[in-house]
Amino acid sequence: MRIVCASIPGPGHAYPMLAVARALAERGHEVTLASGEEHERDAARAGASFARLPSTQGSPIHALRLYEDAAASAEAFLADLAALAPDAVVHDLITLGPALAAEVLAAPCATLVVHGLHTPSRDLPPFGWGHPPGRSPFGRWRDGWMRRGKLRDMTRARDDLNAARARLGLVPTERLDAQLSPDLVLVATLPSLELPRSDWPEAAHVVGPCLWEAEGDPIALPAGGAPLALVAASTAHDEGALLRAALAAVGALGLRAVVTAGKGAVPAALPPGVVAAPFAPHRPILSAAAVVVCNGGHGIVARSLSAGVPVLVVPGPGDQRENGYRVERAGAGLALRRPEPRAIARALCRMIEEPSFRARAADMRAEAARMDGPARAAELVESLASRRREKTGGGQVPAPLPNGGSLSTARPIPRAPGPSRRRRPGAA
Protein backbone atom coordinates (compact mmCIF):
# COMPACT_ATOMS: atom_id res chain seq x y z
CA MET A 1 0.00 0.00 0.00
CA ARG A 2 1.00 3.63 -0.54
CA ILE A 3 1.18 5.71 2.64
CA VAL A 4 2.03 9.42 2.92
CA CYS A 5 3.35 10.65 6.30
CA ALA A 6 3.18 14.46 6.58
CA SER A 7 4.73 16.60 9.30
CA ILE A 8 6.09 20.07 9.82
CA PRO A 9 9.89 20.09 10.10
CA GLY A 10 11.52 20.07 13.51
CA PRO A 11 12.44 17.34 16.00
CA GLY A 12 9.35 17.48 18.20
CA HIS A 13 6.97 16.65 15.36
CA ALA A 14 8.98 15.23 12.47
CA TYR A 15 10.93 12.68 14.52
CA PRO A 16 7.87 10.76 15.81
CA MET A 17 6.50 10.78 12.26
CA LEU A 18 9.80 9.42 10.94
CA ALA A 19 9.58 6.56 13.44
CA VAL A 20 6.09 5.71 12.16
CA ALA A 21 7.22 6.02 8.53
CA ARG A 22 10.10 3.61 9.16
CA ALA A 23 7.77 1.08 10.79
CA LEU A 24 5.41 1.27 7.82
CA ALA A 25 8.29 0.83 5.38
CA GLU A 26 9.53 -2.19 7.35
CA ARG A 27 6.08 -3.74 6.87
CA GLY A 28 6.59 -3.55 3.10
CA HIS A 29 4.56 -0.44 2.27
CA GLU A 30 5.52 2.30 -0.18
CA VAL A 31 5.99 5.27 2.16
CA THR A 32 6.53 8.93 1.32
CA LEU A 33 7.56 11.45 3.97
CA ALA A 34 6.23 14.95 3.25
CA SER A 35 8.10 17.52 5.33
CA GLY A 36 10.76 20.22 5.16
CA GLU A 37 13.87 19.70 3.07
CA GLU A 38 16.01 19.24 6.21
CA HIS A 39 14.38 15.81 6.62
CA GLU A 40 15.09 14.47 3.12
CA ARG A 41 18.10 12.50 4.38
CA ASP A 42 16.07 11.26 7.34
CA ALA A 43 13.39 9.98 4.97
CA ALA A 44 15.98 7.85 3.19
CA ARG A 45 17.17 6.46 6.54
CA ALA A 46 13.56 5.53 7.29
CA GLY A 47 13.24 3.67 3.99
CA ALA A 48 10.81 6.26 2.63
CA SER A 49 10.65 8.47 -0.42
CA PHE A 50 10.59 12.22 0.14
CA ALA A 51 8.23 14.98 -0.97
CA ARG A 52 8.76 18.61 -0.02
CA LEU A 53 5.84 19.99 1.93
CA PRO A 54 5.16 23.51 0.64
CA SER A 55 5.79 26.29 3.16
CA THR A 56 2.68 28.43 2.99
CA GLN A 57 2.56 30.28 6.29
CA GLY A 58 1.18 33.56 5.07
CA SER A 59 0.24 35.03 8.45
CA PRO A 60 2.73 36.65 10.83
CA ILE A 61 3.95 34.72 13.85
CA HIS A 62 2.32 37.20 16.26
CA ALA A 63 -1.08 36.87 14.55
CA LEU A 64 -1.27 33.39 13.08
CA ARG A 65 -4.23 32.48 10.90
CA LEU A 66 -3.75 28.75 11.25
CA TYR A 67 -6.66 27.54 9.17
CA GLU A 68 -6.19 30.08 6.40
CA ASP A 69 -2.58 28.91 6.18
CA ALA A 70 -3.76 25.27 6.27
CA ALA A 71 -6.07 25.89 3.30
CA ALA A 72 -3.18 27.44 1.37
CA SER A 73 -1.01 24.45 2.25
CA ALA A 74 -3.71 22.03 1.07
CA GLU A 75 -4.05 23.86 -2.25
CA ALA A 76 -0.28 23.89 -2.77
CA PHE A 77 0.11 20.20 -1.92
CA LEU A 78 -3.02 18.82 -3.55
CA ALA A 79 -1.61 17.97 -6.98
CA ASP A 80 1.46 16.31 -5.48
CA LEU A 81 -0.68 14.27 -3.11
CA ALA A 82 -3.02 13.24 -5.91
CA ALA A 83 -0.03 12.06 -7.94
CA LEU A 84 1.12 9.93 -5.01
CA ALA A 85 -2.38 8.34 -4.91
CA PRO A 86 -2.11 7.31 -1.25
CA ASP A 87 -4.13 4.56 0.33
CA ALA A 88 -3.84 6.51 3.58
CA VAL A 89 -2.32 9.74 4.91
CA VAL A 90 -0.83 10.16 8.38
CA HIS A 91 -0.54 13.79 9.45
CA ASP A 92 0.97 15.47 12.44
CA LEU A 93 -1.56 17.21 14.69
CA ILE A 94 -0.59 20.73 13.57
CA THR A 95 0.14 19.78 9.95
CA LEU A 96 -3.45 20.27 8.84
CA GLY A 97 -2.93 21.18 5.17
CA PRO A 98 -2.16 17.60 4.04
CA ALA A 99 -5.13 16.34 6.06
CA LEU A 100 -7.48 18.72 4.23
CA ALA A 101 -5.93 17.73 0.90
CA ALA A 102 -6.45 14.07 1.80
CA GLU A 103 -10.13 14.76 2.49
CA VAL A 104 -10.51 16.44 -0.90
CA LEU A 105 -9.08 13.25 -2.42
CA ALA A 106 -11.22 11.01 -0.18
CA ALA A 107 -8.08 9.33 1.16
CA PRO A 108 -8.42 7.96 4.70
CA CYS A 109 -6.46 9.93 7.23
CA ALA A 110 -4.87 9.26 10.63
CA THR A 111 -3.65 11.93 13.06
CA LEU A 112 -0.42 11.51 15.01
CA VAL A 113 -0.54 13.32 18.38
CA VAL A 114 2.99 13.78 19.74
CA HIS A 115 1.99 14.29 23.38
CA GLY A 116 -0.89 13.30 25.63
CA LEU A 117 -4.40 13.44 24.24
CA HIS A 118 -5.45 17.08 24.37
CA THR A 119 -9.15 16.88 23.46
CA PRO A 120 -11.51 18.44 26.03
CA SER A 121 -12.93 16.17 28.70
CA ARG A 122 -15.74 16.70 31.16
CA ASP A 123 -13.46 15.12 33.78
CA LEU A 124 -10.32 17.27 33.34
CA PRO A 125 -9.14 20.86 33.23
CA PRO A 126 -8.22 22.05 29.72
CA PHE A 127 -5.02 20.49 28.38
CA GLY A 128 -1.91 22.61 28.92
CA TRP A 129 -2.93 24.08 32.26
CA GLY A 130 -0.83 21.52 34.12
CA HIS A 131 -3.15 21.20 37.11
CA PRO A 132 -4.85 18.14 38.60
CA PRO A 133 -8.63 17.86 38.26
CA GLY A 134 -10.41 19.87 40.92
CA ARG A 135 -11.76 17.87 43.89
CA SER A 136 -13.08 20.65 46.08
CA PRO A 137 -16.19 22.69 45.19
CA PHE A 138 -13.93 25.58 44.16
CA GLY A 139 -11.69 23.29 42.13
CA ARG A 140 -14.64 21.83 40.25
CA TRP A 141 -16.00 25.32 39.62
CA ARG A 142 -12.59 26.45 38.35
CA ASP A 143 -12.33 23.50 35.96
CA GLY A 144 -15.84 24.14 34.62
CA TRP A 145 -15.12 27.82 34.12
CA MET A 146 -11.93 27.00 32.23
CA ARG A 147 -13.72 24.38 30.11
CA ARG A 148 -16.36 26.95 29.13
CA GLY A 149 -13.64 29.36 28.04
CA LYS A 150 -11.94 26.60 26.07
CA LEU A 151 -15.27 25.73 24.43
CA ARG A 152 -15.64 29.32 23.20
CA ASP A 153 -12.11 29.23 21.79
CA MET A 154 -12.76 25.92 20.03
CA THR A 155 -16.03 27.19 18.57
CA ARG A 156 -14.22 30.16 17.03
CA ALA A 157 -11.49 27.83 15.74
CA ARG A 158 -14.12 25.52 14.23
CA ASP A 159 -15.66 28.49 12.42
CA ASP A 160 -12.23 29.46 11.04
CA LEU A 161 -11.68 25.88 9.96
CA ASN A 162 -15.02 25.79 8.17
CA ALA A 163 -14.02 28.91 6.23
CA ALA A 164 -10.88 27.04 5.15
CA ARG A 165 -12.94 23.97 4.27
CA ALA A 166 -15.29 26.06 2.14
CA ARG A 167 -12.29 27.44 0.24
CA LEU A 168 -11.43 23.83 -0.67
CA GLY A 169 -14.99 22.86 -1.56
CA LEU A 170 -15.44 20.72 1.57
CA VAL A 171 -18.68 20.66 3.53
CA PRO A 172 -18.64 22.28 6.98
CA THR A 173 -18.13 20.23 10.11
CA GLU A 174 -19.83 20.47 13.48
CA ARG A 175 -16.94 18.76 15.29
CA LEU A 176 -15.00 20.95 17.69
CA ASP A 177 -11.97 18.63 17.46
CA ALA A 178 -12.01 18.53 13.66
CA GLN A 179 -8.22 18.90 13.49
CA LEU A 180 -8.19 15.22 14.44
CA SER A 181 -9.16 12.38 12.16
CA PRO A 182 -12.60 10.98 13.06
CA ASP A 183 -11.29 7.52 12.12
CA LEU A 184 -7.87 7.09 13.74
CA VAL A 185 -5.87 9.12 16.26
CA LEU A 186 -2.43 7.80 17.25
CA VAL A 187 -1.39 9.11 20.68
CA ALA A 188 2.38 8.67 20.92
CA THR A 189 2.80 8.73 24.68
CA LEU A 190 3.06 6.32 27.60
CA PRO A 191 -0.15 5.13 29.26
CA SER A 192 1.29 6.22 32.62
CA LEU A 193 1.36 9.80 31.33
CA GLU A 194 -2.32 9.76 30.39
CA LEU A 195 -5.10 10.81 32.76
CA PRO A 196 -8.24 8.80 33.58
CA ARG A 197 -11.31 10.13 31.79
CA SER A 198 -14.78 8.74 31.15
CA ASP A 199 -15.03 10.23 27.64
CA TRP A 200 -11.98 8.77 25.92
CA PRO A 201 -12.59 9.06 22.13
CA GLU A 202 -13.23 5.74 20.43
CA ALA A 203 -10.90 6.57 17.53
CA ALA A 204 -7.93 7.38 19.80
CA HIS A 205 -5.27 4.77 20.64
CA VAL A 206 -2.30 5.22 22.95
CA VAL A 207 0.38 3.48 20.91
CA GLY A 208 3.42 4.35 23.01
CA PRO A 209 6.37 6.68 22.35
CA CYS A 210 7.50 6.93 18.72
CA LEU A 211 11.22 7.60 19.08
CA TRP A 212 13.69 8.44 16.34
CA GLU A 213 17.44 8.72 16.88
CA ALA A 214 18.78 11.66 14.90
CA GLU A 215 22.16 11.53 13.23
CA GLY A 216 25.02 13.20 15.02
CA ASP A 217 28.40 12.67 16.62
CA PRO A 218 28.25 11.32 20.18
CA ILE A 219 29.64 13.58 22.86
CA ALA A 220 32.32 12.35 25.27
CA LEU A 221 30.96 12.10 28.80
CA PRO A 222 32.83 14.07 31.47
CA ALA A 223 35.15 12.05 33.66
CA GLY A 224 34.56 11.47 37.35
CA GLY A 225 32.32 9.57 39.71
CA ALA A 226 29.65 12.19 40.49
CA PRO A 227 26.11 11.54 39.23
CA LEU A 228 25.55 12.61 35.63
CA ALA A 229 22.76 14.99 34.61
CA LEU A 230 21.56 15.56 31.05
CA VAL A 231 20.43 19.16 30.59
CA ALA A 232 18.38 19.24 27.38
CA ALA A 233 16.96 22.60 26.36
CA SER A 234 13.98 22.95 24.05
CA THR A 235 14.43 22.34 20.33
CA ALA A 236 11.42 24.59 19.60
CA HIS A 237 12.13 27.67 21.74
CA ASP A 238 15.24 29.53 22.88
CA GLU A 239 15.34 28.60 26.56
CA GLY A 240 18.54 30.26 27.69
CA ALA A 241 17.02 30.85 31.14
CA LEU A 242 16.86 27.10 31.74
CA LEU A 243 20.48 26.60 30.64
CA ARG A 244 21.78 29.35 32.92
CA ALA A 245 19.79 28.18 35.95
CA ALA A 246 20.56 24.49 35.44
CA LEU A 247 24.27 25.13 35.01
CA ALA A 248 24.34 27.16 38.21
CA ALA A 249 22.58 24.33 40.07
CA VAL A 250 24.83 21.62 38.61
CA GLY A 251 27.93 23.62 39.47
CA ALA A 252 26.78 24.23 43.05
CA LEU A 253 26.09 20.50 43.57
CA GLY A 254 29.31 19.31 41.91
CA LEU A 255 27.48 17.09 39.44
CA ARG A 256 28.76 16.00 36.07
CA ALA A 257 26.54 17.15 33.22
CA VAL A 258 26.07 17.02 29.48
CA VAL A 259 24.26 20.03 28.01
CA THR A 260 22.49 19.98 24.65
CA ALA A 261 21.49 23.56 23.95
CA GLY A 262 18.54 23.03 21.60
CA LYS A 263 17.51 26.43 20.22
CA GLY A 264 19.70 28.25 22.73
CA ALA A 265 23.33 29.22 22.42
CA VAL A 266 25.98 26.91 23.85
CA PRO A 267 27.15 28.60 27.07
CA ALA A 268 30.63 30.07 26.84
CA ALA A 269 31.59 29.35 30.46
CA LEU A 270 30.91 25.91 31.89
CA PRO A 271 31.42 24.61 35.44
CA PRO A 272 33.97 21.82 35.98
CA GLY A 273 32.71 18.42 34.89
CA VAL A 274 30.27 19.86 32.34
CA VAL A 275 30.42 19.48 28.56
CA ALA A 276 28.07 21.08 26.04
CA ALA A 277 27.09 20.93 22.38
CA PRO A 278 24.28 22.35 20.22
CA PHE A 279 23.11 18.78 19.64
CA ALA A 280 24.18 15.26 20.55
CA PRO A 281 22.39 11.90 20.34
CA HIS A 282 20.70 11.36 23.68
CA ARG A 283 20.63 7.56 23.82
CA PRO A 284 24.27 7.02 24.94
CA ILE A 285 23.99 9.90 27.44
CA LEU A 286 20.79 8.52 28.96
CA SER A 287 22.40 5.13 29.48
CA ALA A 288 24.72 6.79 32.02
CA ALA A 289 22.50 9.60 33.34
CA ALA A 290 20.99 9.78 36.83
CA VAL A 291 18.56 12.56 35.97
CA VAL A 292 17.38 14.74 33.08
CA VAL A 293 16.64 18.48 33.30
CA CYS A 294 14.51 19.81 30.46
CA ASN A 295 11.74 22.21 29.49
CA GLY A 296 9.27 19.37 29.17
CA GLY A 297 8.91 18.85 25.44
CA HIS A 298 7.24 15.49 25.04
CA GLY A 299 10.07 14.07 22.93
CA ILE A 300 12.76 14.36 25.59
CA VAL A 301 10.31 13.38 28.36
CA ALA A 302 9.25 10.21 26.54
CA ARG A 303 12.82 9.34 25.56
CA SER A 304 14.12 9.81 29.11
CA LEU A 305 11.37 7.77 30.75
CA SER A 306 11.70 5.08 28.08
CA ALA A 307 15.35 4.83 29.18
CA GLY A 308 14.35 4.67 32.86
CA VAL A 309 15.75 8.09 33.80
CA PRO A 310 13.68 10.44 36.02
CA VAL A 311 12.93 13.91 34.68
CA LEU A 312 12.96 17.40 36.19
CA VAL A 313 10.70 19.63 34.08
CA VAL A 314 11.03 23.41 34.08
CA PRO A 315 8.32 24.16 31.53
CA GLY A 316 8.13 26.69 28.77
CA PRO A 317 5.13 27.21 26.44
CA GLY A 318 2.85 24.82 24.58
CA ASP A 319 2.34 21.38 26.07
CA GLN A 320 5.35 21.58 28.39
CA ARG A 321 3.51 22.55 31.58
CA GLU A 322 1.06 19.70 31.03
CA ASN A 323 3.90 17.25 30.47
CA GLY A 324 5.58 18.41 33.68
CA TYR A 325 2.41 17.85 35.70
CA ARG A 326 1.96 14.37 34.25
CA VAL A 327 5.57 13.37 34.97
CA GLU A 328 5.20 14.50 38.58
CA ARG A 329 1.81 12.79 38.91
CA ALA A 330 3.37 9.54 37.67
CA GLY A 331 6.08 9.76 40.33
CA ALA A 332 8.88 9.71 37.74
CA GLY A 333 10.12 13.25 38.32
CA LEU A 334 9.33 16.74 39.52
CA ALA A 335 8.05 19.93 37.91
CA LEU A 336 8.99 23.51 38.76
CA ARG A 337 7.27 26.69 37.67
CA ARG A 338 10.35 28.83 37.07
CA PRO A 339 14.03 28.27 36.17
CA GLU A 340 15.48 29.29 39.55
CA PRO A 341 18.91 27.81 40.42
CA ARG A 342 18.21 27.04 44.08
CA ALA A 343 14.90 25.33 43.31
CA ILE A 344 16.56 23.26 40.58
CA ALA A 345 19.38 22.27 42.94
CA ARG A 346 16.92 21.18 45.66
CA ALA A 347 14.88 19.17 43.15
CA LEU A 348 18.01 17.49 41.74
CA CYS A 349 19.19 16.49 45.22
CA ARG A 350 15.83 14.97 46.01
CA MET A 351 15.58 13.07 42.72
CA ILE A 352 19.10 11.65 43.01
CA GLU A 353 18.84 10.71 46.69
CA GLU A 354 15.29 9.31 46.84
CA PRO A 355 15.11 5.90 45.10
CA SER A 356 11.37 6.15 44.35
CA PHE A 357 11.95 8.39 41.32
CA ARG A 358 14.38 5.98 39.72
CA ALA A 359 12.13 3.03 40.53
CA ARG A 360 9.09 4.65 38.95
CA ALA A 361 11.09 5.64 35.87
CA ALA A 362 12.24 2.02 35.60
CA ASP A 363 8.58 0.93 35.65
CA MET A 364 7.90 3.29 32.75
CA ARG A 365 10.92 1.96 30.86
CA ALA A 366 9.39 -1.52 31.12
CA GLU A 367 6.05 -0.11 30.00
CA ALA A 368 7.63 1.47 26.91
CA ALA A 369 9.51 -1.74 26.08
CA ARG A 370 6.26 -3.70 26.03
CA MET A 371 4.56 -1.31 23.60
CA ASP A 372 6.71 -0.61 20.47
CA GLY A 373 4.84 2.57 19.56
CA PRO A 374 5.89 2.83 15.89
CA ALA A 375 4.96 -0.80 15.17
CA ARG A 376 1.53 -0.42 16.79
CA ALA A 377 0.93 2.85 14.93
CA ALA A 378 1.88 1.19 11.64
CA GLU A 379 -0.46 -1.70 12.33
CA LEU A 380 -3.40 0.65 12.93
CA VAL A 381 -2.65 2.74 9.83
CA GLU A 382 -2.41 -0.43 7.78
CA SER A 383 -5.82 -1.52 9.05
CA LEU A 384 -7.31 1.89 8.18
CA ALA A 385 -5.93 1.74 4.64
CA SER A 386 -7.08 -1.86 4.21
CA ARG A 387 -10.66 -0.92 5.09
CA ARG A 388 -10.54 1.76 2.39
CA ARG A 389 -9.25 -0.72 -0.19
CA GLU A 390 -12.00 -3.18 0.67
CA LYS A 391 -14.63 -0.50 0.10
CA THR A 392 -13.20 0.66 -3.25
CA GLY A 393 -11.89 -2.65 -4.55
CA GLY A 394 -8.39 -1.22 -4.54
CA GLY A 395 -9.22 1.62 -6.90
CA GLN A 396 -10.21 5.29 -6.68
CA VAL A 397 -13.32 7.13 -7.85
CA PRO A 398 -12.41 10.00 -10.19
CA ALA A 399 -13.69 13.50 -9.45
CA PRO A 400 -12.37 16.93 -10.47
CA LEU A 401 -9.88 18.86 -8.42
CA PRO A 402 -11.08 22.29 -7.25
CA ASN A 403 -8.61 23.96 -9.63
CA GLY A 404 -9.86 22.05 -12.66
CA GLY A 405 -7.30 19.22 -12.54
CA SER A 406 -8.15 15.60 -13.17
CA LEU A 407 -6.73 13.53 -10.31
CA SER A 408 -8.98 13.21 -7.29
CA THR A 409 -11.77 11.18 -5.76
CA ALA A 410 -15.22 11.87 -4.46
CA ARG A 411 -15.33 14.02 -1.33
CA PRO A 412 -16.83 12.46 1.77
CA ILE A 413 -19.29 14.14 4.11
CA PRO A 414 -17.58 14.26 7.52
CA ARG A 415 -18.94 11.69 9.92
CA ALA A 416 -20.96 13.09 12.79
CA PRO A 417 -19.48 12.24 16.18
CA GLY A 418 -21.23 9.34 17.83
CA PRO A 419 -21.65 8.68 21.54
CA SER A 420 -18.40 8.00 23.35
CA ARG A 421 -17.92 4.73 25.15
CA ARG A 422 -15.91 4.57 28.32
CA ARG A 423 -12.51 3.08 27.66
CA ARG A 424 -9.20 3.22 29.33
CA PRO A 425 -6.19 4.99 27.78
CA GLY A 426 -4.16 2.60 25.68
CA ALA A 427 -7.08 0.35 24.81
CA ALA A 428 -6.87 -0.71 21.18
PyMOL commands that set and color helices and strands:
alter all, ss='L'
color gray80, all
select helices_A, chain A and resi 11-26+37-45+61-63+66-84+96-104+137-167+191-193+240-253+283-286+298-306+320-330+341-353+355-371+373-392
alter helices_A, ss='H'
color red, helices_A
select strands_A, chain A and resi 2-6+30-35+49-52+88-92+109-113+185-187+204-206+228-232+256-260+274-277+291-294+311-313+333-335
alter strands_A, ss='S'
color yellow, strands_A
deselect
rebuild
show_as cartoon
